């Protein structure tokens, strides 16, 4: 722990955060913080590129049918 933060200051900070956000919101905030740190670490180390290279290429989306049928298109002409 850095020398400029005492254990009392850390306890006071944690108490204030608990009062502001509440006990229900703290686990959610911890998960999102951990997920963000993990994604940042993976992007720095390049692990995302390895995962993408291991995945097979995605199939192109199926072609869509035109809005009107041919009989409806012939009638409009």
N, C-alpha and C positions, 0 to 999 in steps of 0.2 A: 504494500500500500504506500502511496506517495507520502513523503514526510509532512506535507502541508495540510493533509486531511486527518484530523484526529478521529478516534472511534466515536466520541460524543457527537461530533459534527455529522458523522455518517448516520448515527441513530436518529438525530433530530431530522435530518433530510428524509430518511425512510418514514418517520412518523408523519411528516408533512405530506409526503406523497400518498401515504395510506389515507390520511384525512381528506385529501383532495379527490382522489380517484375511487376510493372505497375498496373493500376486500373482494368484490365480485369482478372488478375491472382489472385488478393487478395481474392475475394469471394470464388474461388475454393479452395484456400489454407485454408481458414477459415472453409469451410465445411469438408475438409479432416482432419483437426486438431480436429474438434468437433467430427467427426465420430470415430477417433482413441481414443480420450479420453473416449467416450461413451463405446466403445468396451472394453477398459482397465478396466473401472469401472464395467462393467457387468461381466468381467472375475474374478475380485477380489471378487465381492459380490456373485457370483455363479448364476446369473440370466440366463446364457446360459444353465445351467444344467436343470433349471426348464422348459425352453422353449422346450428343447430336450425331456424331459420326457412327455410333453403334446402332442407332435406330434405322430401320429400313425407310426408303423414301415414301412419302405419303402419296396415296392414289389421287389423281386429279378428281375434282368434283364431277358428278354426272352432268351431261348436257341437259339443259332445261327445255321443256316443250314450249313452243310459242303460245302466246296467250289465247289466240283464237284458233279454231279448227280450220281446215282448208275450205270447208263449205261456207263457213262464216266469212272468210277472207274473200272468196269468190263472189259472194253476194254484195259485199261492200264496194266492189269495183264497178 
